[in-house]
Amino acid sequence: MFTEYFKKINRPGRDKLIEFMKTSDFYLAPCSTKYHLNRPGGLAEHTLNVLKCALDLNARFNCGISEESVIIASIGHDFAKVWFYKESSEEMTPPQENYLKTLLRQKGLKMPPKVDKVFASKLIDCLKNNKEVPEYSPGYEVDDKLPL
């Protein structure tokens, strides 16, 4: 995913950066608890999006910042989110479960095999707004193991 960009970094510590990213949860972590890219791998996907956008803006507006510097800044811009989230294991509340069952029954659908509190909220929103029902994805909560 980042290999082509790492090749453009010619500074001491590049290999340590690559190793850090491999051994951390960078490639598995979400980007947020419930907003943008809150799914496994969301942090890496977001970082890649930022990187591509930053390179494009740097070139388009002729900012004069070295490509190498843009790559390093973009890759590291959210490192505070490494080891920051954990999967939420909070169960649905009884009222939430009852409401979800009612909505599912009205749509002729069955309760998915795995539903936690966060996913139940997503399902309720989708069912109320006639959106496609998503597959299960875990919810996340903050569990900062590397305060920066």
ChimeraX attribute file (.defattr): number of C-alpha atoms within 10 A of each C-alpha:
attribute: neighborCount
match mode: 1-to-1
recipient: residues
	/A:1	9
	/A:2	13
	/A:3	8
	/A:4	8
	/A:5	15
	/A:6	17
	/A:7	10
	/A:8	14
	/A:9	16
	/A:10	10
	/A:11	8
	/A:12	8
	/A:13	10
	/A:14	15
	/A:15	13
	/A:16	10
	/A:17	14
	/A:18	13
	/A:19	11
	/A:20	12
	/A:21	17
	/A:22	12
	/A:23	9
	/A:24	12
	/A:25	19
	/A:26	24
	/A:27	17
	/A:28	17
	/A:29	25
	/A:30	30
	/A:31	26
	/A:32	19
	/A:33	20
	/A:34	14
	/A:35	9
	/A:36	12
	/A:37	17
	/A:38	18
	/A:39	21
	/A:40	20
	/A:41	16
	/A:42	19
	/A:43	25
	/A:44	23
	/A:45	20
	/A:46	17
	/A:47	20
	/A:48	18
	/A:49	13
	/A:50	17
	/A:51	22
	/A:52	15
	/A:53	13
	/A:54	17
	/A:55	18
	/A:56	12
	/A:57	12
	/A:58	16
	/A:59	14
	/A:60	9
	/A:61	8
	/A:62	9
	/A:63	9
	/A:64	8
	/A:65	11
	/A:66	11
	/A:67	15
	/A:68	17
	/A:69	13
	/A:70	16
	/A:71	22
	/A:72	17
	/A:73	13
	/A:74	20
	/A:75	22
	/A:76	14
	/A:77	13
	/A:78	15
	/A:79	16
	/A:80	13
	/A:81	22
	/A:82	22
	/A:83	18
	/A:84	22
	/A:85	20
	/A:86	17
	/A:87	17
	/A:88	17
	/A:89	14
	/A:90	13
	/A:91	14
	/A:92	17
	/A:93	12
	/A:94	9
	/A:95	9
	/A:96	15
	/A:97	19
	/A:98	12
	/A:99	14
	/A:100	21
	/A:101	16
	/A:102	14
	/A:103	18
	/A:104	18
	/A:105	12
	/A:106	10
	/A:107	11
	/A:108	8
	/A:109	12
	/A:110	10
	/A:111	13
	/A:112	11
	/A:113	6
	/A:114	11
	/A:115	21
	/A:116	18
	/A:117	18
	/A:118	20
	/A:119	20
	/A:120	23
	/A:121	17
	/A:122	17
	/A:123	23
	/A:124	21
	/A:125	14
	/A:126	14
	/A:127	17
	/A:128	11
	/A:129	9
	/A:130	10
	/A:131	11
	/A:132	9
	/A:133	13
	/A:134	10
	/A:135	10
	/A:136	15
	/A:137	16
	/A:138	20
	/A:139	26
	/A:140	23
	/A:141	16
	/A:142	14
	/A:143	14
	/A:144	14
	/A:145	13
	/A:146	11
	/A:147	10
	/A:148	8
